[in-house]
Amino acid sequence: MDRRSFLRSSALVGSAAAGLAAPAYAQDKRTLTMVTTWGRDLVGVHDSAQHVADRITEMSGGNLTVEVVAAGERFDAYEVFDAVTSGSADMYHGADYYFTDKHPAYAFFTAVPFGLTAQEMLNWYYFDGGMELHDQLGEIFGLKSFLAGNTGAQAGGWFRTPIDSPEGFDGLRFRMPGLGGEALGRLGANVLSIPGAGVFEALSSGAIDGTEWIGPWADEKAGFHKIAKHYYTSGFHEPGAGLSLAMNRAVFTSLTPAQRAIVKSAALEAHQWTLSRFLSQNGAALQRLRAAGVQLNEFPPSVWDAFARVSTETLDQYMSDRLFAEIRNSVTESVRKSSGWIQRSEGAYRTQRDRVFG
């Protein structure tokens, strides 16, 4: 065989070997580490992370196994962002508004005050550009991000004494993360952003005077009603709180196209599964809290007006950031497009159902 024929034959063999190597690599079993912002005993949210992990493992036929590491087991809750961007972990599941110190626009992918309901968030995310903006934000930090859960509308929180006016927040030590917490600080509150696993201890020790968490089911499990008896069932800060799955972008890129699709699909399914789980449990839990002596309250109009004022001030301060402004304007436009029909159809129906059937 002459040299030219040898090189041509070698190239063909090499090409065939390369073609065989890719499927073999794709079938290799990989274990991916998911760190979370949740303690293992935080019902609903830790369950959401575990559900995403289990679905990725199941849908991949075991080629991808996701190991869930709860907050505090390797990294503290607020350290998971850096753990994934640095490559110390493969992905995180958490509330993106914990990371507004990285970029304030992360708040939109959990909740901003007077922001999106759970359904409005889905509308925006999947049909009005929200997913693309989430990806654009994540790319800055080497992340590939997806919505992967929602708690629904969150409660206004737990207080030892009633809030009768905006002045009731002056000097109050209150746990509230994200831009809602920043807004509350404008009313004079001393706001602390405490990870979920530490909230009960802070409340029971007197380190804080009150807290918001999620809603009746998760709040009951956390035991806040044993300490504070005034529960405000509607809040301004998280009308539909999204949870996120964020993967190290290099790790995501290393997956096969089918595996990437699995991650995306598992995140979407976890969003609906988590939202349904919270909403299916909250009603019965609220009845149990009332039976336990909890006083159910609503903030008076003067407080809601104050919430609106400080929320607008808080969001406005970040509008000089191009991406923040783009995301905020995108959210606003999406609500204008979708909320009118939701209010006139489902909203009107629910009002009449409650009137007729009680």
C-alpha positions in Angstrom: 0.0 0.0 0.0 1.4 3.4 -0.9 1.6 6.3 1.6 -1.4 8.1 0.1 -3.7 5.0 0.3 -2.5 4.4 3.9 -3.4 7.9 5.0 -6.8 7.7 3.3 -7.5 4.3 5.0 -6.3 5.7 8.3 -8.6 8.7 8.0 -11.6 6.4 7.3 -10.7 4.2 10.3 -10.3 7.3 12.5 -13.6 8.7 11.3 -15.4 5.4 12.1 -13.8 5.2 15.5 -14.9 8.8 16.2 -18.4 7.9 15.2 -18.5 5.0 17.6 -16.9 7.0 20.4 -19.7 9.5 20.7 -22.6 7.1 21.4 -20.4 5.2 23.8 -19.6 8.4 25.7 -23.3 9.4 25.6 -24.2 6.1 27.3 -21.7 6.6 30.1 -23.4 6.9 33.5 -22.8 10.3 35.2 -23.6 11.5 38.7 -24.5 15.2 38.9 -24.4 17.0 42.2 -27.4 19.3 43.0 -26.9 21.7 45.9 -29.9 23.6 47.3 -31.0 26.5 49.3 -33.3 24.3 51.3 -32.9 22.3 54.5 -34.2 18.7 54.2 -37.0 19.4 56.7 -38.5 22.3 54.7 -41.6 20.7 53.2 -42.5 21.6 49.7 -39.3 23.4 48.6 -36.9 20.6 49.4 -39.4 18.2 48.0 -39.4 20.2 44.8 -35.6 19.9 44.5 -35.8 16.1 45.1 -38.6 15.8 42.5 -36.5 17.5 39.8 -33.5 15.2 40.7 -35.6 12.1 40.6 -37.3 13.0 37.3 -33.9 13.7 35.6 -32.7 10.3 36.8 -35.8 8.4 35.7 -36.2 10.1 32.4 -32.6 9.5 31.5 -32.9 5.8 32.3 -30.3 6.1 35.0 -27.6 7.5 32.6 -27.8 10.7 34.7 -28.1 10.3 38.5 -28.7 13.5 40.4 -27.5 13.6 44.0 -29.3 16.2 46.1 -27.2 17.9 48.8 -29.3 20.0 51.2 -28.3 23.4 52.5 -25.7 23.2 55.2 -24.5 19.7 54.2 -21.6 21.0 51.9 -22.5 24.6 51.3 -24.7 27.1 53.1 -27.9 28.2 51.4 -26.5 31.4 50.0 -23.3 29.8 48.9 -24.8 27.5 46.2 -24.7 30.1 43.5 -20.9 30.4 43.7 -20.6 26.7 44.1 -22.2 26.1 40.8 -20.5 29.0 38.9 -17.1 27.8 40.1 -17.8 24.2 39.2 -17.7 22.9 42.8 -21.2 21.6 42.2 -23.1 20.8 38.9 -26.4 22.6 39.6 -28.5 24.3 42.3 -32.2 24.3 43.1 -33.3 27.4 45.0 -35.0 30.8 45.0 -33.1 33.1 42.7 -34.0 36.2 44.6 -31.5 35.0 47.2 -28.9 36.1 44.7 -29.8 39.7 44.0 -26.3 40.7 45.2 -25.1 39.0 42.0 -27.6 40.9 39.9 -30.9 42.5 41.0 -32.7 41.1 38.0 -32.6 37.7 39.6 -35.5 38.7 41.7 -37.9 38.5 38.8 -37.4 34.8 38.5 -38.6 34.3 42.1 -40.8 37.3 42.8 -40.8 41.0 43.0 -43.3 43.1 45.0 -46.6 43.5 43.2 -45.2 41.2 40.5 -46.4 38.1 38.7 -48.9 35.5 40.0 -47.9 31.8 39.3 -50.0 31.7 36.1 -48.8 35.1 34.9 -45.2 33.9 35.5 -45.8 30.9 33.3 -47.4 33.0 30.6 -44.4 35.4 30.6 -41.7 32.7 30.9 -42.9 30.4 28.1 -44.6 32.8 25.7 -43.4 36.3 26.3 -39.6 36.0 26.5 -39.0 35.2 30.2 -37.1 32.0 29.5 -34.8 33.7 27.1 -34.1 36.6 29.6 -33.4 34.0 32.3 -30.9 32.4 30.0 -29.4 35.7 29.1 -28.9 36.6 32.8 -27.5 33.2 33.6 -25.0 33.3 30.8 -23.3 36.3 32.5 -22.4 33.9 35.3 -21.8 30.7 33.4 -25.2 29.2 34.3 -28.0 27.6 32.3 -31.2 28.4 34.2 -34.8 27.1 34.2 -37.9 27.7 36.3 -38.4 24.5 38.4 -41.1 25.1 40.9 -43.6 27.7 42.3 -45.2 28.1 45.7 -48.2 30.1 44.5 -49.1 33.3 46.3 -47.3 33.6 49.6 -48.7 34.9 52.9 -48.0 38.3 54.4 -46.3 36.7 57.4 -46.3 36.1 61.1 -46.4 38.9 63.7 -46.6 38.9 67.5 -48.8 42.0 67.4 -51.2 43.3 64.7 -50.1 45.7 62.0 -52.7 48.5 62.0 -50.8 51.1 60.0 -47.5 51.6 58.0 -45.9 52.9 61.2 -46.2 49.4 62.6 -43.2 48.4 60.6 -40.9 51.1 62.0 -38.1 49.3 63.9 -39.7 45.9 63.4 -37.1 43.1 63.0 -38.5 41.1 60.1 -37.3 38.3 57.9 -38.0 38.9 54.2 -35.5 38.2 51.4 -35.4 39.8 47.9 -36.7 43.2 46.7 -39.7 42.8 48.9 -37.4 42.9 51.9 -35.7 46.1 50.5 -39.2 47.6 50.1 -40.1 46.8 53.7 -36.9 48.4 54.8 -38.1 51.7 53.3 -41.0 51.6 55.9 -38.4 51.5 58.7 -38.3 47.8 59.2 -35.0 46.1 60.2 -35.0 43.5 57.5 -33.0 40.3 57.7 -32.6 37.7 54.9 -32.3 34.5 56.8 -32.2 31.1 55.0 -35.3 29.0 55.5 -33.6 26.5 57.8 -32.8 29.2 60.3 -36.0 31.1 60.5 -37.8 29.2 63.3 -34.8 29.5 65.6 -34.5 33.2 64.9 -38.2 33.7 65.6 -38.3 31.6 68.7 -35.1 33.2 70.2 -36.4 36.7 69.7 -33.8 37.6 67.1 -36.6 38.6 64.8 -40.1 40.0 65.7 -41.8 38.4 62.7 -41.3 36.5 59.5 -42.8 35.6 56.2 -42.1 32.1 54.8 -44.5 30.5 52.2 -48.1 29.7 53.1 -50.2 27.7 55.5 -48.9 24.2 54.8 -45.2 25.0 54.9 -45.6 27.6 57.7 -47.6 25.1 59.9 -44.8 22.5 59.4 -42.2 25.0 60.3 -44.1 25.7 63.6 -44.3 29.5 63.4 -47.8 29.4 64.9 -46.3 28.2 68.2 -44.6 31.6 68.6 -46.6 34.3 66.7 -50.4 34.2 66.6 -51.2 37.0 64.1 -51.0 35.6 60.5 -51.5 37.9 57.5 -52.8 35.6 54.8 -52.1 38.0 51.8 -48.7 39.7 51.1 -47.4 42.1 48.6 -43.9 40.6 48.2 -44.4 37.2 46.5 -47.7 36.8 44.6 -46.3 33.7 42.8 -42.8 32.7 43.9 -40.8 30.8 41.3 -38.0 28.3 42.1 -35.1 27.7 39.8 -32.8 25.0 38.6 -29.5 26.4 37.4 -26.8 24.2 36.0 -23.2 25.1 35.4 -23.2 26.0 31.7 -20.2 23.9 30.8 -21.8 20.9 32.4 -25.0 21.5 30.6 -23.2 21.9 27.3 -21.4 18.6 27.9 -24.7 16.7 28.0 -26.2 15.1 24.9 -29.1 16.9 23.2 -31.5 14.3 24.6 -30.2 14.8 28.1 -30.5 18.6 27.8 -34.1 18.1 26.8 -34.7 15.9 29.8 -33.3 18.6 32.2 -35.6 21.2 30.6 -38.7 18.9 30.7 -38.0 17.8 34.3 -37.8 21.5 35.4 -41.1 22.3 33.7 -42.8 19.3 35.3 -41.4 20.2 38.7 -42.9 23.7 38.4 -46.4 22.3 38.0 -46.0 19.5 40.5 -44.7 21.9 43.2 -47.4 24.5 42.6 -50.1 21.9 42.7 -48.7 20.4 45.9 -48.7 23.7 47.7 -52.1 24.7 46.6 -53.6 21.3 47.4 -52.3 21.4 51.0 -52.8 25.1 52.0 -56.6 25.1 52.6 -56.7 22.3 55.1 -53.6 23.7 56.8 -55.2 27.1 57.2 -58.2 25.5 58.9 -55.9 23.7 61.3 -54.0 26.9 62.1 -57.3 28.7 62.9 -58.3 25.8 65.1 -55.0 26.2 67.0 -55.9 29.8 67.9 -54.1 31.7 65.1 -55.7 35.0 64.3 -56.1 35.4 60.5 -55.6 39.0 59.4 -55.5 41.2 56.4 -53.4 44.4 56.1 -55.6 47.6 56.0 -55.7 49.7 52.9 -53.3 52.3 54.3 -50.6 49.5 54.6 -51.3 48.3 51.1 -50.9 51.8 49.8 -47.6 52.1 51.6 -46.5 48.8 50.2 -47.2 50.0 46.7 -45.2 53.2 47.2 -42.1 51.6 48.6 -42.3 48.8 46.1 -42.2 51.2 43.2 -39.3 53.1 44.7 -37.4 49.9 45.2 -37.8 48.7 41.6 -37.2 52.2 40.1 -33.8 52.4 41.8 -32.4 49.6 39.5 -33.7 50.9 36.2 -30.4 52.3 35.2 -29.2 48.7 34.7 -30.0 47.8 31.1 -30.9 44.1 31.7 -33.0 44.9 34.8 -35.0 47.5 32.9 -35.4 45.1 29.9 -36.7 42.3 32.2 -39.0 44.6 34.2 -40.5 46.1 31.0 -41.0 42.6 29.6 -42.8 41.5 32.7 -45.0 44.6 32.7 -46.0 44.1 29.0 -46.8 40.4 29.6 -49.1 41.3 32.5 -50.9 43.8 30.3 -51.4 41.2 27.6 -52.6 38.4 29.8 -54.1 39.6 33.1 -57.2 41.3 31.6 -58.7 38.0 30.3 -57.7 36.0 33.4 -59.5 38.6 35.6 -62.6 38.7 33.4 -62.9 35.0 33.0 -61.5 33.0 35.9 -61.6 36.0 38.3 -65.3 36.8 37.6 -66.2 33.1 37.8 -64.5 32.6 41.2 -66.2 35.7 42.6 -69.6 34.3 41.5 -68.9 30.8 42.7 -67.9 32.1 46.1 -71.1 34.3 46.2 -73.4 31.5 45.3 -71.9 28.5 47.1 -70.0 30.3 49.9 
